[in-house]
Amino acid sequence: MYIVSSLVKVTIPNYLASLPIPDSIGGWFRLGVRDWLALIPPTAVVGGISYYSYLTIKKAREAGNGQINPIIRKDIQKVVDFIDIEDITEKAVLCRCWRSKNWPYCDGAHGAHNRATGDNTGPVVVRHKPTE
């Protein structure tokens, strides 16, 4: 713990204080090669943190606002479908990922969804065995 404390309280502030950061815009033009080289590591760290933050925000935006259904019947308040068991001859494969273009039936869109999100969703398979 002492190492972390020393790093945060002493080493990093001393390093930042030693950086050749000019007080004016004209001072940037008077920096030498050695000064510019000294500014590369902190610039890379700030750039890396910024890029990682950008990717995190981008991923959160792509995930949406927590809604599961991205496109199916967005004009109604609640999507409800009824399928009569008598209409199923042998089996019906129903979508659970909400990405199927053939809703409520599965078209395999969950495969791309799973690869993109790391999810493991799949269809619901309803089998109908007629009584003899």
C-alpha positions in Angstrom: 0.0 0.0 0.0 2.9 2.3 0.7 4.0 1.9 -3.0 0.6 3.1 -4.3 0.5 5.9 -1.8 4.0 7.1 -2.7 3.1 6.8 -6.4 0.0 8.9 -6.1 1.3 11.5 -3.6 4.9 12.0 -4.6 6.0 10.4 -7.9 3.1 11.4 -10.2 2.9 15.1 -9.0 6.7 15.4 -9.3 6.5 14.0 -12.8 3.7 16.3 -13.9 5.4 19.3 -12.3 8.6 18.6 -14.3 6.7 18.6 -17.7 7.6 21.5 -19.9 4.1 23.0 -20.3 4.4 26.6 -21.4 2.3 29.5 -19.8 1.4 31.0 -23.2 0.5 29.9 -26.7 3.8 31.4 -28.0 5.7 29.2 -25.5 4.6 26.1 -27.4 6.6 27.3 -30.4 9.7 27.7 -28.3 9.8 24.1 -27.0 12.8 22.1 -28.1 12.8 18.5 -29.3 13.6 17.1 -25.9 10.6 19.0 -24.4 8.3 17.6 -27.1 9.6 14.1 -26.4 8.9 14.6 -22.7 5.3 15.4 -23.6 4.6 12.2 -25.6 4.0 9.8 -22.6 1.4 11.9 -20.8 -0.3 12.7 -24.2 -0.4 9.0 -25.0 -2.0 8.2 -21.6 -4.6 11.0 -22.0 -5.3 9.8 -25.6 -5.7 6.2 -24.5 -8.1 7.1 -21.6 -10.1 9.3 -24.0 -10.2 6.5 -26.7 -11.3 3.9 -24.1 -14.0 6.3 -22.8 -15.2 6.9 -26.4 -15.5 3.1 -27.0 -17.3 2.6 -23.8 -19.8 5.4 -24.6 -20.2 4.2 -28.1 -20.9 0.6 -26.9 -23.5 1.9 -24.4 -25.2 3.9 -27.1 -25.3 1.0 -29.5 -26.8 -1.1 -26.8 -29.7 1.3 -26.7 -31.6 2.6 -23.8 -32.3 -0.8 -22.2 -35.1 -1.8 -24.6 -35.1 -5.4 -25.7 -37.2 -4.9 -28.8 -35.4 -2.7 -31.4 -37.9 -2.9 -34.3 -40.9 -5.1 -33.9 -44.3 -3.2 -33.9 -42.9 -0.1 -32.2 -46.2 1.7 -32.9 -48.2 -0.2 -30.3 -47.8 -0.2 -26.5 -47.3 -4.0 -26.0 -46.5 -6.7 -28.5 -48.7 -9.7 -27.9 -49.1 -12.7 -30.4 -51.3 -15.7 -30.1 -50.6 -18.9 -32.0 -53.2 -21.7 -31.8 -51.6 -25.0 -31.1 -53.9 -26.5 -33.7 -52.2 -24.3 -36.3 -48.9 -26.0 -35.6 -48.5 -29.1 -37.7 -45.3 -30.5 -36.2 -43.3 -27.7 -34.6 -42.9 -23.9 -34.5 -39.7 -22.1 -33.9 -40.4 -18.8 -32.1 -38.0 -15.8 -31.8 -36.8 -14.7 -28.4 -34.2 -12.1 -29.4 -36.6 -9.6 -31.0 -34.4 -9.3 -34.1 -36.3 -11.6 -36.5 -37.7 -10.1 -39.7 -40.3 -12.9 -39.7 -41.7 -12.1 -36.2 -42.9 -14.1 -34.2 -41.1 -16.9 -36.0 -37.3 -17.3 -35.7 -35.2 -16.5 -38.8 -31.8 -17.1 -37.2 -31.2 -13.4 -36.4 -30.1 -14.4 -32.9 -26.8 -15.7 -34.3 -25.6 -12.3 -35.3 -27.1 -10.8 -32.1 -25.2 -13.3 -30.0 -21.9 -12.7 -31.8 -22.3 -8.9 -31.4 -23.3 -8.9 -27.8 -21.9 -12.0 -26.3 -25.5 -13.1 -25.5 -26.6 -16.8 -25.7 -30.3 -16.4 -26.7 -32.0 -18.8 -29.0 -35.5 -19.6 -30.2 -38.4 -21.3 -28.4 -39.3 -24.5 -30.1 -42.9 -25.6 -29.7 -43.7 -29.2 -30.7 -47.1 -30.4 -31.3 -47.8 -34.1 -31.1 -51.3 -34.8 -32.3 -53.3 -37.3 -30.2 -54.1 -40.5 -32.0 
